[in-house]
Amino acid sequence: MGKVIGILSLKGGVGKTTSAVSLGAALASFGKKVLLVDANFSAPNLGIHLNILNPEKTIHRVLTDEIKIEDAIHEFGGFDIIPASVYPKKSFDPLKLKDKLKKLRDKYDFIIIDSSPSLNNETLAAMVSSDELFVVSTPDFSTLTMTLKAIALAKKRGTPISGIIINKAYGKNFELSLENIERTSEVPVLAVVPHDVNILKSQAHFMPSTYFRPNSDASFEYKKLAACLTGEKYTPLRWREIFHNISPKRQDINRELFYSKVFR
């Protein structure tokens, strides 16, 4: 049975959808069958990222029982996607998402849910539909505040939080340290994705960043996280990775601990 992973953030602009797309594409690069689902029902972006601009068959129509969930699946170069309607025509119940996804769990190794950035039933639907959650944050005080709120909500609902994805990191001393983020949130940081203009360029080309620039630092970080989730060992053939192994970064250690916990 496939694993359902929710990508969560309660603050817009941190790169939640980009992380969902990049992680999904990275998982697919390891030969996994992957489905991305847009559960940001009020302001969907997942389809737009992948040039699915005005789909007829969407998750909204699944939730209103107009179509079967299998009929809402769109193919995209290595993985599948269920987009949402930008302008839904009927009212719907977001909490039906979990039951709808049950029909697809045996078909996929991973189902990635891109959640809403708002504190509402849409976010709750993503949480209760997921086996585990990843919270996307940027390393600053204002975003960390909302990250803590998202973590508290997830814990209240009982959905395990596997880790934090720090996105748009500059590696400067004005940013919050990983130690501070982990100590405050009590959740390990499993990926630190550097700020990279190629991620913006990939969106302009309607491609996952891991496809657009597969050898960028950002792409390598998503692939390392994907390897951790699949039980793979992934080390890019670069000199800097040799030095990382000698003196590993905090996120590298956390991924190794996660890997050991799940696969050993």
Residue pairs with C-beta under 8 A, 6 or more apart in sequence:
1 105
1 106
2 33
2 104
2 105
2 106
2 107
2 108
2 109
2 110
2 111
3 109
3 110
3 111
3 131
3 132
3 229
4 101
4 105
4 110
4 111
4 113
4 129
4 130
4 131
4 132
5 23
5 110
5 111
5 112
5 113
5 130
5 131
5 132
5 133
5 134
5 162
5 229
6 39
6 113
6 115
6 126
6 127
6 129
6 130
6 132
6 133
6 134
6 159
7 16
7 17
7 19
7 20
7 23
7 112
7 113
7 114
7 115
7 133
7 134
7 136
7 165
8 16
8 115
8 123
8 126
8 127
8 133
8 134
8 135
8 136
8 150
8 154
9 16
9 115
9 117
9 135
9 136
9 137
9 146
9 147
9 150
10 117
10 118
10 119
10 123
10 146
10 147
10 149
10 150
10 153
11 117
11 137
11 142
11 143
11 146
11 147
12 117
14 136
14 137
14 138
14 143
14 167
14 168
15 136
15 138
15 167
15 168
15 193
15 199
16 114
16 115
16 117
16 136
17 40
17 45
17 46
17 49
17 114
18 49
18 167
18 199
18 203
18 209
19 134
19 136
19 165
19 167
19 193
19 222
20 36
20 46
20 112
20 113
20 114
21 36
21 46
21 49
21 50
21 114
21 208
21 209
22 193
22 199
22 208
22 209
22 210
22 218
22 219
22 222
23 112
23 134
23 222
23 225
23 226
24 34
24 36
24 79
24 110
24 112
24 208
25 34
25 78
25 79
25 208
25 209
25 210
25 211
25 222
26 210
26 219
26 222
26 223
26 225
26 226
27 34
27 79
27 109
27 110
27 112
27 226
27 229
27 230
28 34
28 78
28 79
29 78
29 210
29 223
29 226
30 226
30 227
30 230
30 232
30 234
32 109
32 110
32 230
33 79
33 107
33 108
33 109
33 110
34 78
34 79
34 80
34 108
34 109
34 110
34 111
34 112
35 73
35 79
35 80
35 81
35 82
35 104
35 107
35 108
35 110
35 111
35 112
36 46
36 79
36 80
36 81
36 82
36 111
36 112
36 114
37 46
37 59
37 81
37 82
37 97
37 101
37 111
37 112
37 113
37 114
38 44
38 45
38 46
38 47
38 58
38 59
38 81
38 82
38 83
38 84
38 114
39 59
39 84
39 94
39 97
39 113
39 114
39 115
39 116
39 122
39 125
39 126
39 129
40 46
40 84
40 114
40 115
40 116
40 117
40 122
41 59
41 60
41 84
41 88
41 92
41 94
41 116
41 122
42 116
42 118
42 120
42 122
43 116
43 117
44 83
44 84
44 85
44 86
45 114
46 81
46 83
46 84
46 114
47 53
47 55
47 74
47 81
47 83
47 84
49 203
49 206
50 76
50 81
50 206
50 207
50 208
51 206
52 74
52 76
52 81
52 83
54 86
55 74
55 83
55 85
57 67
57 71
57 72
57 74
58 72
58 82
58 83
58 84
58 85
58 88
59 69
59 72
59 82
59 83
59 84
59 85
59 97
59 100
60 84
60 85
60 88
60 90
60 92
61 67
61 72
61 85
62 68
62 69
62 72
62 82
62 100
63 92
63 93
63 94
63 96
63 97
63 100
64 90
64 91
64 92
66 90
69 82
69 100
69 101
69 103
69 104
70 103
70 104
72 82
72 83
73 80
73 81
73 82
74 80
74 81
74 82
74 83
75 81
77 211
80 108
94 121
94 122
94 124
94 125
95 121
95 124
95 125
95 128
96 125
97 113
97 125
97 126
97 129
98 125
98 128
98 129
101 111
101 129
104 111
105 111
109 230
110 229
113 126
113 129
113 130
115 122
115 123
115 126
115 127
116 122
116 123
116 126
117 123
119 149
119 153
123 150
123 153
124 157
127 133
127 153
127 154
127 157
127 159
128 157
128 159
130 159
131 159
131 160
132 159
132 160
132 161
132 162
133 154
133 159
133 160
133 161
133 162
134 161
134 162
134 163
134 164
134 165
134 190
135 147
135 150
135 151
135 154
135 161
135 163
135 164
135 165
135 185
135 187
136 164
136 165
136 167
137 143
137 144
137 146
137 147
137 164
137 165
137 166
137 167
137 181
138 166
138 167
138 168
138 169
139 166
139 169
139 175
139 176
139 177
139 178
139 181
140 175
140 176
141 176
144 176
144 181
144 184
144 185
147 164
147 185
148 184
148 185
151 161
151 185
151 186
151 187
154 161
155 161
161 187
162 190
162 258
163 187
163 188
163 189
163 190
163 191
163 254
163 258
164 181
164 182
164 185
164 187
164 188
164 189
164 190
165 189
165 190
165 191
165 193
165 225
166 178
166 181
166 189
166 191
166 192
166 193
166 251
167 193
168 193
168 194
168 195
169 175
169 192
169 193
169 194
169 195
170 194
170 195
171 194
178 189
178 192
178 250
178 251
179 250
181 189
182 188
182 189
182 250
188 254
188 257
188 258
189 250
189 251
189 254
190 225
190 228
190 251
190 254
190 255
190 258
191 221
191 222
191 224
191 225
191 251
191 255
192 221
192 249
192 251
193 218
193 221
193 222
194 217
194 218
194 221
196 209
196 213
196 216
196 217
196 218
198 209
198 212
198 213
198 216
198 218
199 209
199 218
201 212
201 213
202 208
202 209
202 211
202 212
202 213
205 212
209 216
209 218
209 219
209 222
210 219
210 222
210 223
213 219
215 236
220 236
221 251
223 234
223 236
224 234
224 252
224 255
225 255
226 232
226 234
227 233
227 234
228 255
228 258
228 259
231 259
231 262
231 263
235 241
235 245
244 252
248 256
